[in-house]
């Protein structure tokens, strides 16, 4: 008997990616899809790529419509999940792809998001290494409330956490610049996201430490062992529909060699199904992650600058959002972690 599933926010990009993955999942059956303004429309009218789910109609996003399911995935704007999840039974597995339950620090929430603070849930980045050598997946087993990570956060955390945990870099001089697809900003019509504004152009946003993902990155790197974290993080919109390419750098600790760095990452990711360390001298492309739940990582040591350079690539809608949500749900329910997920991208 498959687990019954509801997806809230099913008309958006993250909701559509969740549905694409769930439609092929052997243990999940999508029974309810919800939306706000688009309630009442056939799902296929908003997500025409989801032919196997053409029988579903979007209903209003209310707690009543989400009741009675084994699993509820939320793909809602920040500030919209907390009130809804408060009315869902504790035995229901709820996975929130939004920001409402990621941060443990209420002060950080007030500064970067504002509004009511609904508290932190189990954090849904299974590969996050902890300072004691354990992984975040250990804390997801049997959970019924999970917060999926931010997409930029995933690209940076997976790039830097192994080096922090191994003590091969300093955690107070971190820099990350990301090429980011506009699908991460959702489907809302905004002038700077129009094709005529994006095509043939690149533009930075959230510059100067104001991006809402900053405290989440800091939170994760502290979990990995950093006593203090200082990171300058700059995302840049580029004209691709999906993907994040993050170039992250850190100052090496004295005496650390390139071999020491590679050994730290091999130890962290050798047995991970979805995080792949590329051979020495190779660096990832976002094109190789499209549609896949993979994070690809390339390493270099800039000996002249005495810095580690990590290039990481993910699909912001897959591993960066929906894939992480499904992966975490698998772990929580005791299913194979890889169920319904692929490491194979789509090319060209």
Phi, psi and omega in degrees: 000118180290157174286134177280138189231141168240142177238117178265137186081036188285349182271351182270181181294313180296318177298319178296321179291321174304313182295323178300317180288318182292329181297333181258005184279131184289344187244002182239143175233115180283119182248334184222136175232137185232161177205172175264273183296333185267007178302140181100344180269152172297140178305320185297338178288332180260333181232070187294348178281346186265069186295327183287349180249022184295344181281351185268145176241137179291131175246169184294143178281096177223155176304323181299321181284344180264348179293154174087006178253153176286323184226135175236123173257133179249125177235065188244158175299156181299145182091353183258344187274321190305311183294326181289312184293335179298339182257005179264145183298147181297334181283347177282131174283119179243125178242118184259118177275354178271187187268354194300334187234022182273320189272138177270342185259112181296327178295319178295321177299314181297322182288317189262337181240307184083167183086186185294138177265123186257003176087156184273143172254176173303134189271126191268050171240087190303329186275357180299121180277138178264161182300333181271005178093351177281176180239158180299332182301331181297332182271357182263343183298123178078359181293154176235004175220112185230136176253114176289149185282166172288152185292313176298322180300317180299313182298320182281318181299312180296333180285324190250335186302317180299322180292322177296312183297322182279350179073027182266351178226163174273141185264004183252011178217060183259139178226135177219129175239129188239135166269121192234136176283145181291347178297340176294342179269002177086184186269355183301140181284110179230135185307319184287351178258359178292148181303322181295336178271329186272320187299130179073019184216161172220140183214135178279152176213166181057038187277144173090028175080017183257355181294141186293347180275352183303309183294331179290321176298313179301318180301315182293318182289333172292321176300323180286349174128359181285128176287321176225147179230127172230117182226134172257115190237121182231111174273147181231120176290131178229157186279069169226148186286326182221149171125154171222130171242113184252129173250110185244136180230155180208149177287130178288146171290151181304135176083358181281134180256168175299325177295322177297319180297311182297322179298323180296319181284325176296320179295324183286322193239005184303326185249014180274128181290336188243356177244117187242123175274123183282157178301157181306132179088356179253145181225148190280162171240146177297328182302333183278356180247358186299123179081357184253158177266031184259150166243124180254136187228130173241145185239147171210152173245120176270096187292330179291322179268354181058044183229148168275137175240123179239124176251121181237144180229135174217162165275118185297333180272336181268265180303330181285344183212277189294319180298316178298323179295314180292317178302315180292322177297320177304313181296316182300323184269358180079019176274164173304132185301331184269002185300130176076005184237151181232152173263358183268127177275181180248127179222150002281000000 
